[in-house]
């Protein structure tokens, strides 16, 4: 299946990383007659459970406020990376929002543990640190969705739709 990159949406500063992020099963880019295409297997995911991992209570509240209320999502929260890993293993969320800078266990460390436990885990990183080295580090951990803090409601909603395989 090939979909024009323009239909995959844009997450602002993260351009090409995020335009590939919802492609499953060995995605790659093709450039045909000047139009970039994403190729690969696309998977539909139903989101029922969402885990939010952030050491800031107000950040967790704010993130929750960006998520549509009419979908019946079940929310779980954790205040550091270690608690996030524990919550992930206990609740098996469909999507996890992960901060990177936290006490006890960082988001980087938590992602590594969660991905070792469940390589298909859908994790959206939320961070104020969108430096190239940070993006490269999370990408190396298998994360391809990074949203800048504070998140914008429309961007969070778009990320959730794309995780489900229905966004554009």
C-alpha positions as CSV (number, residue, x, y, z in Angstrom):
1,X,0.0,0.0,0.0
2,X,1.3,3.5,-0.8
3,X,-0.1,6.7,0.6
4,X,1.2,10.1,-0.4
5,X,3.2,11.6,2.5
6,X,1.1,14.8,2.3
7,X,-1.9,12.6,3.5
8,X,0.0,11.5,6.6
9,X,-0.2,14.9,8.1
10,X,2.5,17.1,9.7
11,X,3.6,17.5,13.3
12,X,5.3,20.8,12.8
13,X,9.0,20.7,13.6
14,X,9.3,16.9,13.5
15,X,8.5,16.6,9.8
16,X,9.9,13.4,8.3
17,X,10.2,11.5,11.6
18,X,6.5,11.9,12.3
19,X,5.4,11.4,8.7
20,X,6.8,7.9,9.0
21,X,5.6,7.2,12.5
22,X,2.3,5.4,11.7
23,X,3.7,3.0,9.3
24,X,4.0,-0.6,10.5
25,X,5.9,-3.5,9.2
26,X,9.1,-2.1,7.7
27,X,8.1,1.2,6.3
28,X,10.2,3.2,3.8
29,X,9.8,6.3,1.7
30,X,9.6,6.4,-2.1
31,X,9.9,9.5,-4.2
32,X,8.0,9.0,-7.4
33,X,7.9,12.0,-9.8
34,X,8.6,14.4,-7.0
35,X,5.8,13.0,-4.8
36,X,7.0,11.3,-1.6
37,X,5.1,8.1,-0.7
38,X,5.1,6.0,2.4
39,X,5.0,2.2,1.8
40,X,4.4,-0.6,4.2
41,X,1.7,-2.4,6.1
42,X,-0.8,-0.2,7.9
43,X,-2.5,-1.6,11.0
44,X,-5.8,-0.5,12.5
45,X,-5.7,-0.1,16.3
46,X,-8.6,0.4,18.6
47,X,-7.8,2.6,21.5
48,X,-9.5,1.8,24.8
49,X,-6.9,2.4,27.5
50,X,-4.5,5.3,27.7
51,X,-1.5,5.6,30.1
52,X,-0.1,9.0,30.9
53,X,3.4,9.0,32.5
54,X,4.6,12.4,33.7
55,X,6.0,13.5,37.0
56,X,3.9,16.7,36.9
57,X,0.4,16.3,38.1
58,X,-0.6,19.5,36.1
59,X,1.0,18.1,32.9
60,X,-1.0,14.9,33.3
61,X,-4.1,16.9,33.8
62,X,-3.3,19.1,30.8
63,X,-2.6,16.1,28.5
64,X,-5.9,14.4,29.6
65,X,-7.6,17.6,28.7
66,X,-6.3,17.4,25.1
67,X,-7.8,13.9,24.6
68,X,-11.4,13.7,23.3
69,X,-13.9,13.1,26.1
70,X,-16.5,11.3,24.0
71,X,-14.5,8.2,23.1
72,X,-14.9,6.4,26.4
73,X,-11.2,6.0,27.0
74,X,-10.0,4.5,30.3
75,X,-7.1,6.5,31.8
76,X,-4.2,5.4,33.9
77,X,-1.5,7.7,35.3
78,X,2.0,7.3,36.6
79,X,4.3,9.9,38.2
80,X,7.6,8.5,37.1
81,X,9.2,6.1,34.7
82,X,9.3,3.1,37.1
83,X,5.6,3.5,38.0
84,X,4.9,3.9,34.3
85,X,6.5,0.5,33.5
86,X,4.6,-1.1,36.3
87,X,1.3,0.5,35.1
88,X,2.1,-0.6,31.5
89,X,2.6,-4.2,32.6
90,X,-0.5,-4.2,34.8
91,X,-3.0,-2.4,32.5
92,X,-1.6,-3.0,29.0
93,X,-2.7,0.3,27.6
94,X,-3.3,0.8,23.9
95,X,-1.4,4.1,23.9
96,X,1.1,5.6,26.3
97,X,2.0,9.2,26.6
98,X,5.5,9.5,28.0
99,X,7.5,12.4,29.4
100,X,11.3,12.1,29.2
101,X,12.6,13.9,32.2
102,X,11.3,12.3,35.4
103,X,12.7,11.1,38.7
104,X,13.4,7.5,39.7
105,X,13.4,6.3,36.1
106,X,13.6,8.6,33.0
107,X,11.2,8.3,30.1
108,X,14.1,7.0,28.0
109,X,14.7,4.2,30.5
110,X,11.0,3.4,30.8
111,X,10.6,3.3,27.0
112,X,13.5,0.8,26.8
113,X,11.9,-1.5,29.4
114,X,8.4,-1.2,27.9
115,X,9.6,-1.9,24.4
116,X,11.6,-5.0,25.7
117,X,8.4,-6.2,27.3
118,X,6.1,-5.3,24.4
119,X,7.9,-4.4,21.1
120,X,4.6,-3.2,19.6
121,X,3.8,-0.7,22.4
122,X,2.4,2.5,21.0
123,X,4.2,5.3,22.8
124,X,3.9,9.0,22.2
125,X,6.6,11.1,23.7
126,X,5.7,14.5,25.1
127,X,8.6,16.7,25.8
128,X,9.8,20.3,25.8
129,X,13.2,19.0,24.6
130,X,12.9,18.7,20.8
131,X,16.6,18.9,20.1
132,X,17.9,16.7,17.3
133,X,19.9,14.5,19.7
134,X,16.7,13.9,21.8
135,X,14.6,13.0,18.7
136,X,17.4,10.7,17.5
137,X,17.6,9.0,20.9
138,X,13.9,8.3,21.1
139,X,13.8,7.2,17.5
140,X,16.6,4.7,18.3
141,X,14.3,3.3,21.0
142,X,11.6,2.6,18.5
143,X,9.5,5.8,19.1
144,X,8.4,7.8,16.2
145,X,5.8,10.1,17.6
146,X,7.2,13.1,19.5
147,X,5.0,16.0,20.4
148,X,6.3,19.2,21.9
149,X,5.1,20.3,25.3
150,X,2.8,21.8,26.0
151,X,0.7,19.8,23.6
152,X,-2.0,21.3,21.4
153,X,-5.3,19.5,21.5
154,X,-5.6,19.2,17.7
155,X,-2.1,17.6,17.5
156,X,-2.9,15.1,20.3
157,X,-6.2,14.2,18.6
158,X,-4.4,13.8,15.3
159,X,-1.7,11.6,16.9
160,X,-4.4,9.3,18.4
161,X,-6.2,9.0,15.0
162,X,-3.0,8.2,13.3
163,X,-2.1,5.6,15.9
164,X,-5.5,4.0,15.1
165,X,-4.5,4.1,11.4
166,X,-7.4,6.4,10.4
167,X,-5.8,9.9,10.5
168,X,-4.7,11.8,7.6
